[in-house]
Amino acid sequence: MKLLRITAEGLPLFKEKLDVCFYAQQRIAEEHKNILYPLFSNIYLNPANGFIGINASGKTSVLKVILLALEIINNEPINHCETKDILGEASNAIINTYFYSETTSEICRLETVIASRKDKTDGIRYRIVSESIWTKKAEEVTTRKAMLDFDKKEPVMIRNSREDFLSDDVSIMIARNKQTKEQMRIVNLLRFTNINVLPFSEDIPTEIITFLDPTIESLHFEEENQKQLIHLKFAGKDEILLNNSVELNNYLSSGTVKGMITFTLMQEVLQEGGYMIVDELENHFNKEIVTTLMRFFMDSKLNKNGGTLIFSTHYPELLDEYDRNDSIFITRNRNGITAENLSNILKRNDIKKSDAYQSGFLNGTTPTYEAYMQLKKSIAAALV
């Protein structure tokens, strides 16, 4: 399954309907095809999608909605999803997830209506109120504009009372996925935004370790008497024996640990054609490491199966790594979160994106001058 678009309405933190597209919407020049993933006909996916905004602009919240939609179509119970809190106390949250089925060559739309209820024991619980699936054959698509139009289609599956066996927080996608044998690899790295502890005990490829820290000669994991042992050796130093992954943080930088996590999982995502969601991609990394990760996803020779990176960032310089505008989203929070595709604001691809962002030309992408002056006056008054 490949994501095409997600829309979400009725979410408490959002000002209006969230609408995020993952396919290329701008004209596709021949030289851009090597950084896109071909889906069918003239439809291409953006393999690296970035959300940029100032602090508290809603970047993490948008990523949570995307993760929730991914997990719903991947059979995960809503109440087990780490990102379910984005639903808040919504009484009628409507999530439409459009995706392409590589197994059946169909374009699909899943509409899931979710409601919250307060439980004395478990706090807020969520249930699916109604749900429908629409499909159309890819060969029916004549234009990108009409690709996701299902107005004249009848649902092929509707949630109904006969599905008493189905938990009220599990999507009817579970029946479709069982039939088509489809499953996505979803890597959620939101939990590693600020805390880095290796979540696995398999050996990490030497090339990844050397790229991140060339002073490390070897890093090896083993199990002895049901206990984990970690062998760490720096060049010219004696080997260090550790008992758990947490102790690695005493010897390795947070960037090295995060890099080991990210690049190891990246290989799996590229291999399986899955999704990697990273909040504040630049945290603990220098620019070269960040851009390397982005470039790997945008390299059609490496990314042959359509693996997709979806990330947030504060750093406008990363935008200049893109040749196109339609894989960049600007998040703002002005009495509610919005996310706008850069291609709707900046029509030309040849304008330096970081300059447009930092200049304030895009509106809401820099702290206001009034806020700056108030802060300056406050600091000046405190120093008297």
Secondary structure, DSSP 8 states (H G I E B T S, - for coil): -EEEEEEEES-TTBSS-EEEE-B--S---GGGGGGSEEEETTEEE-SEEEEE-STTSSHHHHHHHHHHHHHHHTT--GGG-TTGGGGTT-SSEEEEEEEEETTTTEEEEEEEEEEEEEETTTEEEEEEEEEEEEEEEGGG--SHHHHT--TT---SEE--TT-TTS-TTS-THHHHHHHHT----EEE-GGGSS-------S---HHHHHHH-TTEEEEEEEEETTEEEEEEEETTS--EEESSGGGGGGTS-HHHHHHHHHHHHHHHHHHHT-EEEESSTTTT--HHHHHHHHHHHT-TTT-TT--EEEEEES-GGGGGG-S-STTEEEEEESSSEEEEEHHHH---SSS-HHHHHHTTTTSSSS--HHHHHHHHHHHHHHT-
